[in-house]
Amino acid sequence: MTDTPYIRPDMKAFLDMMAQVNGPKLVDMTLEEARASYQAMHNLADRPARDLAVIRDLSCPGPNGDIPLRLYDARESRDEAAPVIVFYHGGGFVIGDLDTHHALCTEIAALMDLPLVAVHYARAPEAPFPAAILDCEAATRWVASSPAELGRTASGIITIGDSAGGNATVVVGQLLGANPAAVPVVLQVPIFPLVADANGSDSMAAFSEGFLLTADTMGFFDAAYNADRADPRGFPILGDHSDAPPTIVATASLDPIRDSGRAYARALVDAGRDVVFLEMRGVTHSFTNLRAAVPSTQKDLERVIAAMKFMLGSPA
């Protein structure tokens, strides 16, 4: 990319501030330091969490023990069946958790006025590929079964996640398509997802340094997670797209893995599936968790929410 990329003024101010921070790079930190740093950045950059009628920790059985979950709902109770949103957090399958994405989950649940269940899957390097995916699939099937512990009846599942969670969003959709759950995935929303190998892409070359997510950090995540590059559960661009659910793909124009999301949207179009593609101009990876430091990104999230409501209201 030879042209100077467009950067929004509030995004540039945040990047300039981050460039002045004196401290080790994530790849030079211990695992505990990297996880704490990720939480600290979200504490600094994201809006405060919303107050909701229900914010409750729970768990479900998984292939290697109980999976921590968190239920969000703007309503205390629901008498009728409704779609349930299942959220998979980002962090390279290494550094995210329920708390790093807590504020974002409250926002999505409030704006969609639907119950949301966030999944804390097993993380690498303690639990490398495909442990995270197996947890995400198990948790989603559990939610789809409308268990009594949830206190809500699911009419369908909406899968959504950012970055690594965007990867899980697509993979879970493929797994549940091949072996259906109690209710279908009615919408999937991968946000700046890693769906195809980003190494060698134009976006990786253009934005590998200085745009929040770096090539070094991607290498750190890749080595820890150790996904099989021939397995669609690691790189779901390799999977079958012919039965993909309605999809919203959201990317960021300054993201080193931007082209991965573009490639997935293109694959869905080629397969004749319903897809809305949104590229947020002038912002970086993780824009959904920068809504205080980069105020314009709140509108980006609201665009995703508007697209979700549109797709849910469209005929099958």
C-alpha positions as CSV (number, residue, x, y, z in Angstrom):
1,M,0.0,0.0,0.0
2,T,1.7,3.2,-1.2
3,D,-1.0,5.8,-0.3
4,T,-1.1,7.3,3.2
5,P,-4.0,5.6,4.9
6,Y,-6.8,7.7,6.3
7,I,-6.8,7.9,10.1
8,R,-9.6,9.6,12.0
9,P,-8.5,12.4,14.2
10,D,-9.6,10.8,17.5
11,M,-8.0,7.5,16.4
12,K,-4.7,9.3,15.6
13,A,-4.7,11.0,19.0
14,F,-5.1,7.6,20.7
15,L,-2.3,6.0,18.6
16,D,0.0,9.0,19.4
17,M,-0.7,8.6,23.1
18,M,0.0,4.8,22.9
19,A,3.3,5.5,21.1
20,Q,4.4,7.6,24.0
21,V,3.8,4.9,26.6
22,N,7.1,3.6,27.9
23,G,6.9,-0.1,28.7
24,P,7.7,-3.5,27.3
25,K,5.9,-4.8,24.2
26,L,3.3,-7.5,24.8
27,V,5.6,-10.1,23.3
28,D,8.3,-9.3,25.9
29,M,5.9,-9.6,28.9
30,T,5.1,-12.7,30.9
31,L,1.8,-14.3,30.3
32,E,0.3,-12.8,33.4
33,E,1.7,-9.4,32.5
34,A,0.2,-9.6,29.0
35,R,-3.2,-10.5,30.3
36,A,-3.1,-7.7,32.9
37,S,-2.0,-5.2,30.2
38,Y,-4.9,-6.2,28.0
39,Q,-7.3,-5.6,30.8
40,A,-5.7,-2.3,31.7
41,M,-5.9,-1.0,28.1
42,H,-9.6,-1.8,28.0
43,N,-10.1,-0.2,31.4
44,L,-8.5,3.0,30.0
45,A,-10.0,3.0,26.5
46,D,-13.5,1.6,26.7
47,R,-16.7,3.2,28.0
48,P,-18.0,2.2,31.4
49,A,-20.2,-0.8,31.6
50,R,-23.9,-0.2,31.5
51,D,-26.2,-1.1,34.4
52,L,-28.5,-4.0,33.4
53,A,-31.3,-5.8,35.2
54,V,-29.3,-9.0,35.0
55,I,-25.6,-9.5,35.1
56,R,-25.0,-13.0,36.5
57,D,-22.1,-15.4,36.4
58,L,-22.9,-19.1,35.6
59,S,-21.2,-22.1,34.0
60,C,-21.9,-25.0,31.8
61,P,-20.3,-28.4,31.2
62,G,-17.5,-28.5,28.8
63,P,-15.2,-31.2,27.3
64,N,-12.5,-30.5,29.9
65,G,-14.5,-29.2,32.8
66,D,-17.0,-26.4,33.5
67,I,-16.9,-23.4,31.2
68,P,-17.4,-19.9,32.9
69,L,-20.2,-17.9,31.4
70,R,-21.8,-14.5,32.1
71,L,-25.4,-13.7,31.4
72,Y,-26.5,-10.2,30.5
73,D,-30.0,-9.0,30.0
74,A,-31.7,-5.6,30.1
75,R,-34.8,-7.3,31.3
76,E,-35.2,-9.1,34.6
77,S,-37.2,-11.9,33.0
78,R,-38.7,-12.9,29.6
79,D,-42.0,-14.7,29.1
80,E,-41.5,-15.4,25.4
81,A,-38.8,-17.2,23.5
82,A,-36.3,-14.9,21.9
83,P,-32.9,-15.2,20.1
84,V,-30.0,-15.4,22.6
85,I,-26.7,-13.8,21.7
86,V,-23.6,-15.9,22.4
87,F,-20.4,-13.7,22.6
88,Y,-16.8,-15.0,22.3
89,H,-14.2,-12.6,23.5
90,G,-11.0,-11.6,21.6
91,G,-7.5,-11.6,22.8
92,G,-5.8,-14.0,20.4
93,F,-7.1,-17.1,22.3
94,V,-4.5,-16.1,24.9
95,I,-5.2,-12.9,26.9
96,G,-8.9,-12.1,26.9
97,D,-11.6,-13.1,29.4
98,L,-15.1,-12.2,30.6
99,D,-13.8,-9.0,32.3
100,T,-11.9,-7.6,29.3
101,H,-15.1,-7.5,27.3
102,H,-17.6,-6.8,30.1
103,A,-18.4,-3.3,29.1
104,L,-18.9,-4.2,25.4
105,C,-21.2,-7.1,26.4
106,T,-23.4,-4.8,28.5
107,E,-23.6,-2.4,25.5
108,I,-24.6,-5.1,23.0
109,A,-27.2,-6.6,25.3
110,A,-28.7,-3.1,26.0
111,L,-28.8,-2.0,22.4
112,M,-30.1,-5.3,21.1
113,D,-32.6,-5.8,24.0
114,L,-31.8,-9.5,23.9
115,P,-30.2,-11.8,26.4
116,L,-26.4,-12.3,25.9
117,V,-24.2,-15.1,27.2
118,A,-20.5,-14.4,27.2
119,V,-18.2,-17.5,27.0
120,H,-14.8,-17.7,28.7
121,Y,-13.2,-20.6,26.8
122,A,-10.0,-22.3,27.7
123,R,-7.0,-20.2,26.7
124,A,-3.6,-21.0,25.2
125,P,-0.8,-21.7,25.8
126,E,-2.2,-23.7,28.8
127,A,-4.9,-25.1,26.4
128,P,-3.8,-24.8,22.8
129,F,-5.9,-25.4,19.6
130,P,-8.6,-26.7,19.4
131,A,-9.5,-26.4,23.1
132,A,-11.1,-22.9,22.8
133,I,-13.2,-23.9,19.9
134,L,-14.5,-27.1,21.7
135,D,-15.5,-24.9,24.6
136,C,-17.3,-22.4,22.4
137,E,-19.2,-25.1,20.6
138,A,-20.2,-26.8,23.9
139,A,-21.3,-23.6,25.5
140,T,-23.3,-22.6,22.4
141,R,-25.1,-25.9,22.3
142,W,-25.8,-25.6,26.0
143,V,-27.4,-22.1,25.5
144,A,-29.4,-23.4,22.5
145,S,-30.9,-26.1,24.7
146,S,-32.6,-23.4,26.9
147,P,-31.3,-24.9,30.2
148,A,-33.2,-24.0,33.4
149,E,-30.1,-22.3,34.7
150,L,-30.4,-19.7,31.9
151,G,-34.0,-18.8,32.8
152,R,-34.6,-17.9,29.1
153,T,-36.0,-19.8,26.2
154,A,-33.9,-19.5,23.0
155,S,-35.7,-19.3,19.7
156,G,-32.4,-19.1,17.9
157,I,-28.8,-18.3,18.5
158,I,-26.8,-15.2,17.4
159,T,-23.1,-15.8,17.5
160,I,-20.8,-12.7,17.8
161,G,-17.2,-12.1,18.7
162,D,-14.2,-9.9,18.0
163,S,-10.8,-11.0,16.6
164,A,-10.2,-14.5,17.9
165,G,-13.8,-14.4,19.0
166,G,-14.7,-13.6,15.4
167,N,-12.8,-16.7,14.4
168,A,-14.8,-18.7,16.9
169,T,-18.0,-17.1,15.7
170,V,-17.5,-18.5,12.2
171,V,-16.2,-21.9,13.3
172,V,-19.1,-22.5,15.7
173,G,-21.5,-21.6,12.9
174,Q,-19.8,-24.2,10.7
175,L,-19.8,-26.9,13.4
176,L,-23.5,-26.3,14.3
177,G,-24.4,-26.3,10.6
178,A,-22.8,-29.7,10.2
179,N,-24.4,-31.1,13.4
180,P,-27.4,-28.9,14.3
181,A,-28.1,-27.7,17.9
182,A,-31.5,-27.5,19.5
183,V,-32.2,-24.2,17.7
184,P,-30.4,-22.8,14.7
185,V,-27.9,-20.0,14.4
186,V,-30.1,-17.2,13.0
187,L,-27.2,-14.7,12.6
188,Q,-23.4,-14.6,13.0
189,V,-21.4,-11.5,13.5
190,P,-17.6,-11.9,13.2
191,I,-16.0,-8.5,14.1
192,F,-12.4,-7.9,12.7
193,P,-12.1,-11.7,12.6
194,L,-9.1,-13.9,11.8
195,V,-10.7,-16.3,9.4
196,A,-7.9,-16.8,6.9
197,D,-4.1,-16.8,7.4
198,A,-3.1,-13.1,7.5
199,N,0.6,-13.7,6.8
200,G,1.6,-12.3,3.5
201,S,-1.5,-10.2,3.1
202,D,-1.5,-6.6,1.9
203,S,-3.0,-5.4,5.2
204,M,-0.4,-7.2,7.3
205,A,2.3,-5.5,5.2
206,A,0.7,-2.1,5.6
207,F,-0.3,-2.1,9.2
208,S,2.2,-4.5,10.9
209,E,3.5,-1.8,13.3
210,G,2.0,1.3,14.9
211,F,-1.7,0.5,14.5
212,L,-2.4,-1.2,17.9
213,L,-2.3,-4.8,16.8
214,T,1.2,-5.6,15.5
215,A,2.7,-8.5,13.5
216,D,4.8,-9.4,16.5
217,T,1.7,-9.7,18.7
218,M,0.0,-11.8,16.0
219,G,3.1,-14.1,16.0
220,F,2.9,-14.4,19.8
221,F,-0.7,-15.4,19.6
222,D,-0.1,-17.8,16.7
223,A,2.7,-19.6,18.5
224,A,0.7,-20.0,21.7
225,Y,-2.5,-21.1,20.1
226,N,-0.7,-23.3,17.4
227,A,-3.7,-23.8,15.2
228,D,-3.5,-26.4,12.4
229,R,-3.3,-24.4,9.2
230,A,-5.1,-27.2,7.3
231,D,-8.0,-27.4,9.8
232,P,-11.1,-25.3,9.2
233,R,-11.5,-25.1,12.9
234,G,-8.3,-23.0,12.9
235,F,-8.8,-21.2,9.6
236,P,-12.5,-21.4,8.7
237,I,-12.1,-19.8,5.3
238,L,-11.2,-23.5,4.4
239,G,-14.6,-24.7,5.5
240,D,-17.9,-25.1,3.7
241,H,-19.8,-21.8,3.2
242,S,-22.8,-23.2,1.3
243,D,-25.0,-23.3,4.4
244,A,-23.5,-20.3,6.3
245,P,-26.2,-18.4,8.4
246,P,-27.0,-14.8,7.6
247,T,-23.8,-12.9,8.4
248,I,-22.5,-9.5,9.2
249,V,-18.7,-9.1,8.7
250,A,-17.2,-6.0,10.3
251,T,-13.6,-5.0,9.6
252,A,-11.3,-2.0,10.4
253,S,-9.4,-0.3,7.6
254,L,-6.2,0.0,9.6
255,D,-6.1,-3.6,10.8
256,P,-3.2,-6.0,9.9
257,I,-5.8,-8.8,9.7
258,R,-8.4,-6.7,7.7
259,D,-7.9,-8.7,4.5
260,S,-8.9,-11.9,6.4
261,G,-12.4,-10.5,7.1
262,R,-12.6,-9.2,3.5
263,A,-11.8,-12.6,2.2
264,Y,-14.5,-14.2,4.3
265,A,-17.2,-11.8,3.2
266,R,-16.1,-12.5,-0.4
267,A,-16.4,-16.2,0.1
268,L,-19.9,-15.8,1.5
269,V,-20.9,-13.8,-1.6
270,D,-19.4,-16.4,-3.9
271,A,-21.4,-19.1,-2.0
272,G,-24.6,-17.1,-2.5
273,R,-25.2,-16.5,1.2
274,D,-26.8,-13.4,2.8
275,V,-24.0,-11.1,4.1
276,V,-23.6,-7.5,5.1
277,F,-20.0,-6.2,4.9
278,L,-19.0,-3.2,7.0
279,E,-15.5,-1.7,7.0
280,M,-14.9,1.0,9.5
281,R,-12.7,3.6,7.9
282,G,-9.8,5.2,9.7
283,V,-9.8,2.9,12.8
284,T,-7.8,0.0,14.0
285,H,-8.3,-3.5,15.3
286,S,-10.2,-3.6,18.7
287,F,-12.2,-0.5,17.8
288,T,-15.2,-1.9,19.7
289,N,-13.2,-1.7,23.0
290,L,-11.9,1.9,22.4
291,R,-15.2,3.7,22.7
292,A,-14.1,6.2,25.4
293,A,-10.6,6.9,24.0
294,V,-11.8,7.0,20.4
295,P,-15.4,8.4,20.8
296,S,-16.3,8.0,17.1
297,T,-16.1,4.2,17.4
298,Q,-19.3,4.2,19.5
299,K,-21.1,5.0,16.2
300,D,-19.2,2.1,14.5
301,L,-20.6,-0.3,17.1
302,E,-24.1,1.2,16.6
303,R,-23.7,0.5,12.9
304,V,-23.1,-3.1,13.6
305,I,-26.1,-3.2,15.9
306,A,-28.3,-1.6,13.3
307,A,-27.2,-4.2,10.8
308,M,-28.0,-6.9,13.2
309,K,-31.5,-5.6,13.7
310,F,-31.9,-5.3,9.9
311,M,-30.8,-8.9,9.3
312,L,-33.0,-10.3,12.0
313,G,-35.9,-8.5,10.4
314,S,-35.3,-9.7,6.9
315,P,-37.2,-12.7,5.5
316,A,-35.4,-16.0,5.5
